[in-house]
Amino acid sequence: MPAERCQPPRRTITPPKVKAPAGSVDCHFHIFGPDTQYLYAATRGYTPPEALIPHYERMIATLGIERMVIVHPSVYGTDNRCSLDSMAPSAATAVAWWPSLMSG
């Protein structure tokens, strides 16, 4: 059974009437892609469209979010490169799969 395809990120983000309070945290988001650099696991349950750092930065700027936590998505299996690489240009914290911590 092929992996389910997901909706792409919204192209238009409507600013809220009230921005998030200072220091607000987005405690769960994913970055997907670029697809040519980060390959999805063959056993994934869904196939997301690219959701790149510029898409996310535009959204948090519109909402007024200052801090963020990247959560490693299951579509990459145990390959954390996309999530870890996504931290570099931002002030993000990450939650990632670390197989060596799960063994023993």
Secondary structure in CASP SS format (residue, H / E / C, confidence):
PFRMAT SS
TARGET T0000
AUTHOR 0000-0000-0000
METHOD secondary structure of the structure
MODEL  1
M C 1.00
P C 1.00
A C 1.00
E E 1.00
R E 1.00
C C 1.00
Q C 1.00
P C 1.00
P C 1.00
R C 1.00
R C 1.00
T C 1.00
I C 1.00
T C 1.00
P C 1.00
P C 1.00
K C 1.00
V C 1.00
K C 1.00
A C 1.00
P C 1.00
A C 1.00
G C 1.00
S C 1.00
V E 1.00
D E 1.00
C E 1.00
H E 1.00
F E 1.00
H C 1.00
I C 1.00
F E 1.00
G C 1.00
P C 1.00
D C 1.00
T C 1.00
Q C 1.00
Y C 1.00
L C 1.00
Y C 1.00
A C 1.00
A C 1.00
T C 1.00
R C 1.00
G C 1.00
Y E 1.00
T E 1.00
P C 1.00
P C 1.00
E C 1.00
A E 1.00
L C 1.00
I H 1.00
P H 1.00
H H 1.00
Y H 1.00
E H 1.00
R H 1.00
M H 1.00
I H 1.00
A H 1.00
T H 1.00
L H 1.00
G C 1.00
I C 1.00
E C 1.00
R E 1.00
M E 1.00
V E 1.00
I E 1.00
V E 1.00
H C 1.00
P C 1.00
S H 1.00
V H 1.00
Y H 1.00
G C 1.00
T C 1.00
D C 1.00
N C 1.00
R H 1.00
C H 1.00
S H 1.00
L H 1.00
D H 1.00
S H 1.00
M H 1.00
A C 1.00
P C 1.00
S C 1.00
A C 1.00
A E 1.00
T E 1.00
A E 1.00
V E 1.00
A C 1.00
W C 1.00
W C 1.00
P H 1.00
S H 1.00
L H 1.00
M H 1.00
S C 1.00
G C 1.00
END
